[in-house]
Amino acid sequence: MGTEERVALVTGANRGIGLEVTRRLAERGWTVLLGARSAAKGARAAAGLAPARVEVLELDVADDAAAANAGNVVLERHGRQSRFRAPRPPAEWCSMADAPAG
């Protein structure tokens, strides 16, 4: 991808697998929109992550209008969205040696 900014929108990112995917993408230099139904919960989750790389986006994927709006927000903020499927992380993150403790 060269020096082009890589952008991902991760849904359900305020906890669990979505939060871990967000953390790992941010650590690898991606700009990540942390999608959460509650902006407050999203902000609490983002507080422990790379602040320059993580943006909170209030998003309820069960609401069609909210989901459509999320796409518009990504385009407005970043001009596009890089391809990424969440919450399934890339294969290199799935080895037992790389699994988080606990």
Buried (B, 14 or more C-beta within 10 A) or exposed (E): EEEEEBBBBBBBBBEEBBBBBBBBBBEEEBBBBBBBBBEEBBBBBBEEBBEEBBBBBBBBEEEEEBBEBBEEBBEEEBEEBBEBEBBEBEEEBEEEEEEEEE
